[in-house]
Amino acid sequence: MEIQTIENYIHTTKLELDVVALENSCHIMYDFIKEYLSHSKKDYDGQATLTTSLFKQYNLLLYPLPGFHELYEKIREVFHLLDDKPNEKYFIQCWLNIYRKGEYINWHSHWDPEYKSWHGFYCLTGEGSHTTYRLPPNQKEVEVPTIIDQIVISKSDGDWHRSSEWNKDSPRITIAFDIVPGRLINPLEIFNHWIPI
């Protein structure tokens, strides 16, 4: 597996997954989330998609639909190639970003640098769009184009990022995730959606 690195911060590689099966599974999950979770209090109040705003209500990788387990295995493989703390136990949460026409996710960050966490996303559809990063330490902006079947992953080390506005009739689909040390997770949360990686 050949991993490309952008500005010594963002890592990308193609995963060679079944994108048709994954896309179909994502549409099934969108319908499920819309029907059963959309009444829940939003986890993220910024400009985002329906499935993104409810990211703490589900972990996509826990649903045994075609392609999700294979995606989990590939994320795990890439993460362990990049991880510089092999003795730390890490856990992953994963959610769906389905952008309808006119939708985007505005500037946001994930975990502060001291938490030694990671964030990334996998691109299923959306060629012609991009994600813009503001990289530490000087907030240099870098555009990462959407490439089908590509994973984009980096440490949460002080960056901010946003998606471009989606302007096509068919949806843009990405699958996002956070990977954090187990010590950051409350082991007795009522609803634990983190799984080992």
C-alpha positions as CSV (number, residue, x, y, z in Angstrom):
1,M,0.0,0.0,0.0
2,E,1.5,3.3,-1.1
3,I,0.7,6.3,1.1
4,Q,1.1,9.8,-0.2
5,T,1.7,12.6,2.3
6,I,0.7,16.3,1.7
7,E,2.5,19.1,3.6
8,N,3.9,16.5,6.0
9,Y,0.5,16.3,7.6
10,I,-2.3,14.7,5.5
11,H,-2.0,11.1,4.3
12,T,-3.9,9.6,1.4
13,T,-4.1,6.3,-0.4
14,K,-6.5,4.3,-2.5
15,L,-8.1,1.3,-0.8
16,E,-9.4,-0.8,-3.6
17,L,-12.8,-1.5,-2.0
18,D,-16.1,-2.4,-3.6
19,V,-17.5,1.2,-4.0
20,V,-20.8,0.1,-5.5
21,A,-21.6,-2.2,-2.5
22,L,-20.4,0.6,-0.1
23,E,-22.5,3.2,-1.8
24,N,-25.6,1.0,-1.6
25,S,-25.0,0.4,2.1
26,C,-24.6,4.1,2.7
27,H,-28.0,4.8,1.1
28,I,-29.6,2.1,3.3
29,M,-28.0,3.7,6.4
30,Y,-29.1,7.2,5.3
31,D,-32.7,6.0,5.2
32,F,-32.3,4.3,8.6
33,I,-30.8,7.4,10.2
34,K,-33.4,9.7,8.7
35,E,-36.3,7.5,9.9
36,Y,-35.0,6.5,13.4
37,L,-32.5,9.1,14.5
38,S,-33.4,12.4,12.9
39,H,-35.7,13.3,15.9
40,S,-32.6,13.1,18.2
41,K,-30.8,16.1,19.6
42,K,-28.1,17.1,17.2
43,D,-24.5,16.3,18.3
44,Y,-23.0,19.0,16.1
45,D,-24.8,22.4,15.6
46,G,-22.6,23.8,12.9
47,Q,-23.3,23.8,9.2
48,A,-23.4,20.1,8.4
49,T,-25.4,17.3,6.8
50,L,-28.2,15.3,8.5
51,T,-26.0,12.2,9.0
52,T,-23.0,14.3,10.2
53,S,-25.0,16.3,12.8
54,L,-26.0,13.0,14.5
55,F,-22.5,11.4,14.4
56,K,-22.6,10.4,18.1
57,Q,-25.9,8.5,17.7
58,Y,-24.4,5.6,15.7
59,N,-21.1,4.0,14.6
60,L,-21.4,3.0,10.9
61,L,-18.9,0.2,11.4
62,L,-21.2,-1.6,13.8
63,Y,-23.8,-2.2,11.1
64,P,-23.2,-5.5,9.2
65,L,-24.0,-4.1,5.7
66,P,-21.9,-5.0,2.6
67,G,-18.6,-3.3,2.6
68,F,-18.5,-1.8,6.1
69,H,-16.3,-4.5,7.6
70,E,-13.8,-4.4,4.7
71,L,-13.6,-0.6,5.1
72,Y,-12.9,-1.1,8.8
73,E,-10.1,-3.5,8.0
74,K,-8.5,-1.0,5.6
75,I,-8.8,2.0,7.9
76,R,-7.2,-0.2,10.6
77,E,-4.3,-1.2,8.2
78,V,-3.6,2.4,7.2
79,F,-3.8,3.7,10.7
80,H,-1.3,1.1,12.0
81,L,1.1,2.0,9.2
82,L,1.0,5.6,10.4
83,D,0.6,5.3,14.2
84,D,3.7,6.3,16.0
85,K,2.4,5.1,19.4
86,P,2.1,1.3,18.9
87,N,1.6,0.6,22.6
88,E,-1.4,2.9,23.0
89,K,-4.8,1.3,22.7
90,Y,-7.0,3.2,20.2
91,F,-10.7,3.2,19.4
92,I,-12.7,4.4,16.4
93,Q,-16.1,6.0,15.8
94,C,-17.3,6.4,12.3
95,W,-20.2,8.3,10.7
96,L,-21.7,9.0,7.3
97,N,-21.6,12.3,5.4
98,I,-24.2,12.4,2.7
99,Y,-24.3,15.8,1.0
100,R,-27.4,16.8,-0.9
101,K,-27.3,19.7,-3.4
102,G,-26.3,22.9,-1.6
103,E,-24.9,21.2,1.5
104,Y,-21.5,21.5,3.0
105,I,-19.7,21.1,6.3
106,N,-18.2,24.4,7.5
107,W,-14.9,25.0,9.2
108,H,-14.4,22.8,12.2
109,S,-11.7,20.9,14.1
110,H,-11.8,17.6,16.0
111,W,-9.5,16.7,18.9
112,D,-7.0,19.1,20.4
113,P,-3.3,18.2,19.8
114,E,-2.7,17.0,23.4
115,Y,-5.1,14.2,22.9
116,K,-2.9,12.4,20.3
117,S,-6.0,11.6,18.2
118,W,-6.6,11.1,14.5
119,H,-9.3,12.1,12.0
120,G,-10.0,11.0,8.5
121,F,-12.6,10.2,5.8
122,Y,-13.1,7.9,2.9
123,C,-14.5,9.2,-0.4
124,L,-17.2,7.2,-2.2
125,T,-18.7,9.8,-4.5
126,G,-18.2,13.5,-5.2
127,E,-15.6,13.9,-7.8
128,G,-15.2,17.6,-8.5
129,S,-15.5,18.6,-4.8
130,H,-12.7,19.0,-2.3
131,T,-11.9,19.4,1.4
132,T,-9.9,22.5,2.4
133,Y,-7.5,22.2,5.4
134,R,-5.9,25.0,7.4
135,L,-2.7,23.4,8.7
136,P,-0.8,24.3,11.8
137,P,1.2,26.2,12.7
138,N,0.5,29.1,10.3
139,Q,-3.0,28.0,9.0
140,K,-1.7,27.5,5.4
141,E,-4.7,26.4,3.3
142,V,-4.4,23.1,1.3
143,E,-7.2,21.7,-0.9
144,V,-7.5,17.9,-1.0
145,P,-9.6,16.8,-4.1
146,T,-12.2,14.1,-3.7
147,I,-10.9,11.0,-5.3
148,I,-13.2,7.9,-5.3
149,D,-12.0,5.0,-3.1
150,Q,-9.4,7.3,-1.4
151,I,-8.9,7.6,2.3
152,V,-7.6,10.9,3.8
153,I,-6.2,10.7,7.3
154,S,-4.2,12.9,9.6
155,K,-3.5,13.5,13.2
156,S,-5.8,16.0,14.9
157,D,-2.9,18.3,15.6
158,G,-4.4,21.7,15.4
159,D,-5.9,21.8,11.8
160,W,-9.3,23.1,10.8
161,H,-11.1,21.8,7.7
162,R,-14.3,22.2,5.7
163,S,-15.9,20.6,2.6
164,S,-16.7,22.5,-0.5
165,E,-20.4,23.1,-1.2
166,W,-21.9,20.2,-3.2
167,N,-23.8,21.4,-6.3
168,K,-24.9,18.3,-8.1
169,D,-28.2,16.4,-8.0
170,S,-26.8,13.0,-7.0
171,P,-25.3,13.0,-3.5
172,R,-21.7,13.3,-2.4
173,I,-20.9,10.5,0.0
174,T,-17.9,10.3,2.4
175,I,-17.4,8.2,5.5
176,A,-15.6,10.0,8.3
177,F,-14.0,8.7,11.5
178,D,-12.1,9.7,14.6
179,I,-9.5,7.5,16.2
180,V,-8.7,8.3,19.8
181,P,-6.7,6.7,22.7
182,G,-8.9,4.6,24.9
183,R,-8.0,6.7,27.9
184,L,-10.2,9.5,26.5
185,I,-13.4,7.4,26.4
186,N,-15.7,7.1,29.4
187,P,-15.9,3.3,29.8
188,L,-19.4,3.5,31.3
189,E,-21.1,5.8,28.8
190,I,-24.8,4.8,28.5
191,F,-24.3,4.4,24.8
192,N,-20.8,3.5,23.8
193,H,-20.2,3.7,20.1
194,W,-16.4,3.3,20.1
195,I,-14.8,0.1,18.9
196,P,-11.1,-1.1,19.1
197,I,-8.8,-0.5,16.2
